[in-house]
C-alpha cells in the first residue's frame, strides 16, 4: 500500500522540510505518482490541512520554482494543473530515503478512442447532446457490421445474434472469435453470443420502440464504450460458413 502524505512527511526532520519538497510531495500523493494531474488549489488545500501554519505560503509560486520535479499538465496555462515528473519521483526518493510506490497512469477514455464505426454513427448527435439518439445510432451501426460481415440482408434482432455467434451450425454464416479448441475458448465464444444478443435486446430493440433514457454524457460514453468494444470483437471474428 502506498504511504500517505502524513507518513512520508514524518520521515523528514522539520529543519529540512523546505517548501519545494513539501509541494512536490503533495503533488505525488494527490496525483498518485507520475502522470497523474492535480490542481494547484488541491495542493494548497492538502498542505493546509496537514501542515496548518507550517504549510508553504505561496503554493503556486513554489510549484513554478519546483521544476523539473513538477511541471504544468500538457496544454495548461496559468498553472492550474500540475503533474509529477520522473525527476520528481527520484528527488523525493532521495530526500525521503524510500522507494515510492508509483501508480501507473490511467488515462481517461476519450471519444476519439472509440471504434471508428461508433464515432461515425454517434459523433454529431453526441456533440449536439442527443444522447439517446447517439447510442441508438451506434447500436444500429453494430448491427449493420454483423450483417455486412455475414452477408445477411435482413435484421433479425436477438435471434440473429444467437445464430451468428453460435458455436453450433446454423442457417447462414457465423462469426467465431476463436477456434473453439477447448472449454475456455467455447466459454469465450458463448459469452460473446450473449453480449451481442444482450446489446440487441437492451439497446437496439429498446431504441426502436422507446427512449433509452440516457440522461447525460457520462452514461452515453459508458454505453458507447461498450458498443465500441463489441465492434472490435466483430472485427476480430472470422467468418465460418
KELUM-495727 format. One record per residue (C-alpha): residue number from 1; residue in one letter; chain; x, y, z. Coordinates in steps of 0.1 Angstrom, whole numbers. Each point is the difference from the previous one (the first is absolute). Layout:
% residues N
NODE; resi; resn; chain; X; Y; Z
NODE; NUM; a; A; X; Y; Z .
...
//
This chain:
% residues 241
NODE; resi; resn; chain; X; Y; Z
NODE; 1; x; A; 0; 0; 0 .
NODE; 2; x; A; 13; 35; -8 .
NODE; 3; x; A; 10; 21; 29 .
NODE; 4; x; A; -21; 31; 8 .
NODE; 5; x; A; 12; 36; 0 .
NODE; 6; x; A; 1; 0; 38 .
NODE; 7; x; A; 21; -32; 2 .
NODE; 8; x; A; 25; 13; -26 .
NODE; 9; x; A; 3; 35; 14 .
NODE; 10; x; A; 7; -15; 35 .
NODE; 11; x; A; 32; -15; -14 .
NODE; 12; x; A; 14; 35; -6 .
NODE; 13; x; A; 14; 20; 30 .
NODE; 14; x; A; -18; 34; 3 .
NODE; 15; x; A; 32; 18; -6 .
NODE; 16; x; A; 2; -16; -35 .
NODE; 17; x; A; -36; 5; -11 .
NODE; 18; x; A; 5; 27; -26 .
NODE; 19; x; A; -29; 12; -21 .
NODE; 20; x; A; 11; -16; -32 .
NODE; 21; x; A; 2; -34; 16 .
NODE; 22; x; A; -34; 3; 16 .
NODE; 23; x; A; -17; 12; -32 .
NODE; 24; x; A; 15; -28; -21 .
NODE; 25; x; A; -10; -26; 26 .
NODE; 26; x; A; -36; 13; 0 .
NODE; 27; x; A; -2; -3; -38 .
NODE; 28; x; A; 13; -35; 3 .
NODE; 29; x; A; -25; -10; 26 .
NODE; 30; x; A; -30; 17; -16 .
NODE; 31; x; A; 7; -10; -36 .
NODE; 32; x; A; 9; -36; 7 .
NODE; 33; x; A; 36; 2; -12 .
NODE; 34; x; A; 14; 9; -35 .
NODE; 35; x; A; -25; 9; -27 .
NODE; 36; x; A; -29; 9; 23 .
NODE; 37; x; A; -13; 35; -1 .
NODE; 38; x; A; -10; 22; 29 .
NODE; 39; x; A; -11; 36; 4 .
NODE; 40; x; A; 21; 27; 18 .
NODE; 41; x; A; -31; 6; 22 .
NODE; 42; x; A; -1; -36; 10 .
NODE; 43; x; A; 37; 1; 10 .
NODE; 44; x; A; -6; 32; 20 .
NODE; 45; x; A; -29; -15; 19 .
NODE; 46; x; A; 18; -33; 6 .
NODE; 47; x; A; 30; 17; 15 .
NODE; 48; x; A; -21; 23; 21 .
NODE; 49; x; A; -20; -30; 13 .
NODE; 50; x; A; 31; -20; 10 .
NODE; 51; x; A; 25; 27; 9 .
NODE; 52; x; A; -21; 29; 12 .
NODE; 53; x; A; 21; 32; 7 .
NODE; 54; x; A; 31; -19; -12 .
NODE; 55; x; A; -14; -4; -35 .
NODE; 56; x; A; 18; 19; -29 .
NODE; 57; x; A; -15; 35; -3 .
NODE; 58; x; A; -1; 3; -38 .
NODE; 59; x; A; -5; -34; -15 .
NODE; 60; x; A; -4; 12; -36 .
NODE; 61; x; A; 33; 18; 0 .
NODE; 62; x; A; 17; -30; 17 .
NODE; 63; x; A; -15; -24; -27 .
NODE; 64; x; A; 15; 22; -27 .
NODE; 65; x; A; 34; -1; 18 .
NODE; 66; x; A; -1; -37; 5 .
NODE; 67; x; A; 10; -9; -36 .
NODE; 68; x; A; 11; -25; -12 .
NODE; 69; x; A; -17; -20; 28 .
NODE; 70; x; A; -35; 12; -9 .
NODE; 71; x; A; -13; 15; -32 .
NODE; 72; x; A; -32; 15; -13 .
NODE; 73; x; A; -24; -26; -15 .
NODE; 74; x; A; 1; -2; -38 .
NODE; 75; x; A; -18; 28; -16 .
NODE; 76; x; A; -5; 19; 33 .
NODE; 77; x; A; 6; 37; 4 .
NODE; 78; x; A; 0; 21; 32 .
NODE; 79; x; A; 11; -29; 22 .
NODE; 80; x; A; -34; -14; 7 .
NODE; 81; x; A; 10; -37; -2 .
NODE; 82; x; A; 33; -17; 7 .
NODE; 83; x; A; 17; -34; -3 .
NODE; 84; x; A; 29; -18; 16 .
NODE; 85; x; A; 29; -8; -23 .
NODE; 86; x; A; 24; -29; 2 .
NODE; 87; x; A; 26; 24; 13 .
NODE; 88; x; A; -25; 9; 27 .
NODE; 89; x; A; -3; -37; 11 .
NODE; 90; x; A; 38; -3; 1 .
NODE; 91; x; A; 3; 32; 20 .
NODE; 92; x; A; -26; -12; 26 .
NODE; 93; x; A; 16; -34; 3 .
NODE; 94; x; A; 34; 15; 6 .
NODE; 95; x; A; -13; 25; 26 .
NODE; 96; x; A; -23; -25; 18 .
NODE; 97; x; A; 23; -30; -2 .
NODE; 98; x; A; -28; -23; -13 .
NODE; 99; x; A; -11; -16; -32 .
NODE; 100; x; A; -34; 16; -9 .
NODE; 101; x; A; -28; -21; -12 .
NODE; 102; x; A; -8; 17; -33 .
NODE; 103; x; A; -34; -6; -14 .
NODE; 104; x; A; -2; -6; -38 .
NODE; 105; x; A; -18; 27; -19 .
NODE; 106; x; A; -36; -7; -8 .
NODE; 107; x; A; -11; 22; -29 .
NODE; 108; x; A; -37; 9; -2 .
NODE; 109; x; A; -17; -15; -30 .
NODE; 110; x; A; -7; 25; -27 .
NODE; 111; x; A; -26; -1; -28 .
NODE; 112; x; A; 28; -1; -26 .
NODE; 113; x; A; 11; -33; 16 .
NODE; 114; x; A; -32; -17; -10 .
NODE; 115; x; A; -4; -22; -31 .
NODE; 116; x; A; -3; 20; -32 .
NODE; 117; x; A; -34; -14; -8 .
NODE; 118; x; A; -13; 12; 34 .
NODE; 119; x; A; 16; 34; -5 .
NODE; 120; x; A; -16; 4; -34 .
NODE; 121; x; A; -34; -11; 12 .
NODE; 122; x; A; -1; 20; 33 .
NODE; 123; x; A; 23; 29; -4 .
NODE; 124; x; A; -22; 28; -12 .
NODE; 125; x; A; -29; -11; 22 .
NODE; 126; x; A; 22; -2; 31 .
NODE; 127; x; A; 14; 35; -6 .
NODE; 128; x; A; -36; 13; -3 .
NODE; 129; x; A; -9; -16; 33 .
NODE; 130; x; A; -24; -25; -16 .
NODE; 131; x; A; 12; -28; 23 .
NODE; 132; x; A; -28; -25; -7 .
NODE; 133; x; A; 3; 3; -37 .
NODE; 134; x; A; 38; -2; 1 .
NODE; 135; x; A; -1; -33; 18 .
NODE; 136; x; A; -28; -14; -21 .
NODE; 137; x; A; 17; 9; -33 .
NODE; 138; x; A; 32; -17; 12 .
NODE; 139; x; A; -19; -31; 8 .
NODE; 140; x; A; -14; 0; -35 .
NODE; 141; x; A; 35; 3; -14 .
NODE; 142; x; A; 11; -30; 20 .
NODE; 143; x; A; -30; -20; -13 .
NODE; 144; x; A; 10; 10; -36 .
NODE; 145; x; A; 36; -11; 6 .
NODE; 146; x; A; -13; -35; 9 .
NODE; 147; x; A; -22; -2; -31 .
NODE; 148; x; A; 26; 13; -24 .
NODE; 149; x; A; 26; -24; 13 .
NODE; 150; x; A; -23; -30; -3 .
NODE; 151; x; A; -18; 11; -32 .
NODE; 152; x; A; -34; 3; 17 .
NODE; 153; x; A; -24; 24; -16 .
NODE; 154; x; A; -26; 0; 28 .
NODE; 155; x; A; 1; 11; 36 .
NODE; 156; x; A; -14; -29; 21 .
NODE; 157; x; A; 9; 15; 33 .
NODE; 158; x; A; 8; -21; 30 .
NODE; 159; x; A; -5; -33; -19 .
NODE; 160; x; A; 25; 11; -26 .
NODE; 161; x; A; 26; 6; 27 .
NODE; 162; x; A; -5; -34; 15 .
NODE; 163; x; A; 3; -16; -34 .
NODE; 164; x; A; 30; 20; -12 .
NODE; 165; x; A; 21; -6; 31 .
NODE; 166; x; A; -11; -36; 7 .
NODE; 167; x; A; 25; -27; 5 .
NODE; 168; x; A; -22; -24; -19 .
NODE; 169; x; A; -9; 1; -36 .
NODE; 170; x; A; -30; 22; -9 .
NODE; 171; x; A; -15; 13; -32 .
NODE; 172; x; A; 24; 25; -16 .
NODE; 173; x; A; 35; 11; 8 .
NODE; 174; x; A; 12; 3; 36 .
NODE; 175; x; A; 26; 21; 18 .
NODE; 176; x; A; 25; -17; 22 .
NODE; 177; x; A; 25; 18; 22 .
NODE; 178; x; A; 23; -31; 4 .
NODE; 179; x; A; 4; -36; -11 .
NODE; 180; x; A; -22; -15; 29 .
NODE; 181; x; A; 29; -24; 7 .
NODE; 182; x; A; -7; -3; 37 .
NODE; 183; x; A; -26; 8; 26 .
NODE; 184; x; A; 15; 34; 8 .
NODE; 185; x; A; -3; 11; -36 .
NODE; 186; x; A; -35; -14; -3 .
NODE; 187; x; A; -9; 20; 31 .
NODE; 188; x; A; 14; 31; -16 .
NODE; 189; x; A; -20; -5; -32 .
NODE; 190; x; A; -32; -6; 20 .
NODE; 191; x; A; 7; 31; 20 .
NODE; 192; x; A; 3; 21; -32 .
NODE; 193; x; A; -33; -15; -12 .
NODE; 194; x; A; -19; 11; 31 .
NODE; 195; x; A; 17; 34; 0 .
NODE; 196; x; A; -11; 6; -35 .
NODE; 197; x; A; -35; -13; 6 .
NODE; 198; x; A; -2; 21; 32 .
NODE; 199; x; A; 11; 31; -19 .
NODE; 200; x; A; -27; -6; -26 .
NODE; 201; x; A; -27; -5; 26 .
NODE; 202; x; A; 10; 27; 25 .
NODE; 203; x; A; 11; 27; -23 .
NODE; 204; x; A; -9; -5; -37 .
NODE; 205; x; A; -35; -14; 6 .
NODE; 206; x; A; -9; 26; 27 .
NODE; 207; x; A; 12; 28; -23 .
NODE; 208; x; A; -24; -12; -27 .
NODE; 209; x; A; -31; 3; 22 .
NODE; 210; x; A; 8; 24; 29 .
NODE; 211; x; A; 25; 24; 15 .
NODE; 212; x; A; 32; -15; 13 .
NODE; 213; x; A; 0; 24; 29 .
NODE; 214; x; A; 37; 10; -4 .
NODE; 215; x; A; 0; 31; 23 .
NODE; 216; x; A; 35; 14; -5 .
NODE; 217; x; A; 33; -1; -18 .
NODE; 218; x; A; 16; -23; 26 .
NODE; 219; x; A; -26; -27; -5 .
NODE; 220; x; A; 1; 4; -37 .
NODE; 221; x; A; 38; -5; 0 .
NODE; 222; x; A; -3; -31; 21 .
NODE; 223; x; A; -25; -15; -24 .
NODE; 224; x; A; 19; 11; -31 .
NODE; 225; x; A; 32; -15; 15 .
NODE; 226; x; A; -18; -34; 4 .
NODE; 227; x; A; -12; 2; -37 .
NODE; 228; x; A; 35; 9; -10 .
NODE; 229; x; A; 14; -30; 17 .
NODE; 230; x; A; -25; -23; -17 .
NODE; 231; x; A; 8; 17; -34 .
NODE; 232; x; A; 37; -10; 5 .
NODE; 233; x; A; -11; -36; 9 .
NODE; 234; x; A; -19; -2; -33 .
NODE; 235; x; A; 31; 11; -18 .
NODE; 236; x; A; 20; -27; 16 .
NODE; 237; x; A; -25; -27; -8 .
NODE; 238; x; A; 5; -23; -30 .
NODE; 239; x; A; -28; -10; -23 .
NODE; 240; x; A; -11; -37; 3 .
NODE; 241; x; A; -21; -14; -28 .
//
